[in-house]
Amino acid sequence: MPLTEMRYLIAAGMTSVEVIQASTSNAAYVIGQEQHLGTLEAGKLADLIILPGDPLVSIEAFTDVAVVIKGGAVAHSAINVM
């Protein structure tokens, strides 16, 4: 979900947790892919981001992505990762 949409949802009264769930597990459920996407579980596809900030404190943490993992491999890193 684009950050602009996340901001609109926060402004409309959703919590950060609700916005993150709407962007991940709920979105996977809507497209019928909850067995493969949406949560961090063994056997699921590993596309995720690592943020230095806490998106539960502020959704603006999504403006600073430190690491992108796509298909289980580091696709981008702003920090030195092994």
ZIZI-V743375 format. One record per backbone hydrogen bond with DSSP energy under -1.0 kcal/mol. NH is the residue of the N-H (numbers start at 1). CO is the residue of the C=O. Records with the same first field share a line. If there is no record, write none. Layout:
BEGIN
NH=CO, CO
END
This chain:
BEGIN
6=2
7=3
8=4
9=5
10=6
11=7
12=8
13=10
14=9
19=15
20=16
21=17
22=18
23=19
24=20
26=21
28=24
29=25
30=26
31=27
32=29
33=28
36=33
37=33
41=39
44=41
45=36
48=69
50=67
57=54
58=54
61=58
62=59
63=60
64=61
66=50
67=50
68=76
69=48
70=73
72=46
73=70
75=68
76=68
78=66
END
